[in-house]
Amino acid sequence: MSAQAAERYPGVLRFTFGDNPALADELLALVLAGKKTATCCASAQAEAEGWMMQPGDLSIARDSTGVERCLIETVEATRRRFNEVDAAFAFEEGEDDRTLESWRREHRKYFERNGGWAEDMMLYCERFRVIEVLS
């Protein structure tokens, strides 16, 4: 991100999607292409890391090398259990074939890699929109 952009967005949360470099870049590409407009994580992780966004909050998504690529605005933030995620949210996450079945399969793998999975685990679910592409 340029120095000018850094000055325009001081204190804004910076983050990387996913849990590994390849996934980070894949998910970011979906965001930049307009296919991914939602994301989720385990509520316990979001609380522990201090990034429970609220509608209107801004954040900056980075690529796997730390380059700040886009400014996003949270448009909706909810908590729901894994088994309560619906097909519309799965589609908006933009991954795989965008079905609820593939969402459940791939997110189960993700959560199992990152501390555990349960059918009724609480998730923090966010819908967002890209405000500005930074680089």
N, C-alpha and C positions, 0 to 999 in steps of 0.2 A: 504494500500500500504506500502511496506517496506520502511525503511529510504533510502535505496540505490535507489529505484525507485523514491522517492521524490527528491533526489538529481539529478537524471538523467533528470527529467522533471520539473525544476523550472519555475514558471510563466505560466504554461500551464493551460488553462481554465479547471475547474472541473465542472461537471454538472450532473444532474439526469434527465432522460427521464420522460415525463408525468407530471401529476399534483397531484398525490397522491401515497402513498407507494406501493399499490398493482399494479398500472399501471407502476410505475417505475421499479419494479422487473420483471413484465411480458415483458415489452419492452426490458429491458436489457437481459433477457433470449433469446429473439429472435435475438438480436445482437450477443450474444455469440454462438448461434447455427448457425449463418451465414444466417439467414432468413431475418433479417432487415439490410438493407444497405442504407437506406435513412430516413430522418426525415424532419419535417417542423414545423414552428410556424408562428404566426402573425408577419409580418415585424416590426410593431410598437413595439412589445415586444422585438424582437431581438435587435433593435436599442436602446431601452431604457435600456436594460440590458447589452449592449456592447458586444454581441457575434455574430457579423456578420462574420462568418468564411470565409476564402478564400482558394482556392485549395492549398494544401501543409500544411495548418495549422493543428496543433495537438491539441487534447483535451482528457480529461479523463472522462469516464462515471463511475458514482458511482451507487451503489445499494441504496435501500431505507434507509439503516442505515448509509450511508456515506462512506462505504468501496469502495475504488477505484478499479474497476474491469477490465477495459481495456483501452488501449490507441488507439484512432482512428485518422485517417487522413482524412481531407476533400478532396474529389476528384472533387467535383463540387458544386458550390453555385450559385443559380439563384433566381430571384424573379418572381413570377407569381401569377395571381389571383386564388382564390379558384376554380372558374369554368374553369380554364385553366389547372388544374392538369390532367395529362393523365393516362391511364391504366398502362403504364410501371412504372411510379413513384409510383402509388398506390401499385403495386405488390412489388416493392423494399422496400416499407415501412414495408412489411412483416406481417401486422396485419390481424386479422379475416380470411376471405377466400381469401384475397389478390386481390379482385376485386375492380374496380373503384366505384361501387355502395356501397359496404361496407365501403370503404375509405371515401366517401362523407358523408354517414350516421354517422359514428363514429367521424369523424373530426368535423362535424357540432356540434354534442353534446359537444365535447371537447371545441371548441371555444365559444359556448354559455355559458359554465361554466366559461370561463376565459376571460370575458370582451366583448363578443359579436361576432356575426357572420353575414356575408353578403356574398351573392353569388359572389360578385366582390371584396371581401377583398383581400388585397395584402399579400402574404405569402413569407417567406424566406424558400426556399427548398434546402436541402443539401443532397448530396450523399457522402458516406464515406466508409472507409474500416478499419477493425481492424488490427492494427499493432502489438499489443502485449496484451496478456491476463496477467493481473497483479496479480490476486489472485483467 
